[in-house]
């Protein structure tokens, strides 16, 4: 069902901390979402 592949886990963690779009894009998106909250 699920193959053990440590590399894939490391990749997921790395992408979580360093999104492909870059930090500025991620931060801008978060700020944009927070601004839209009531």
C-alpha positions, 0 to 999 in steps of 0.5 A, spaced: 500 500 500 505 504 501 512 504 499 517 506 504 521 512 501 525 516 506 527 521 500 520 522 498 518 524 506 525 529 506 522 532 499 515 533 502 518 536 509 523 540 504 518 543 500 513 545 506 519 549 509 521 552 502 515 552 497 517 552 490 514 559 489 519 562 494 518 565 501 515 571 498 510 568 494 508 564 500 508 569 505 504 574 500 499 569 500 498 568 507 497 575 508 492 576 503 488 570 506 489 573 513 486 580 510 480 577 507 478 574 514 472 578 517 
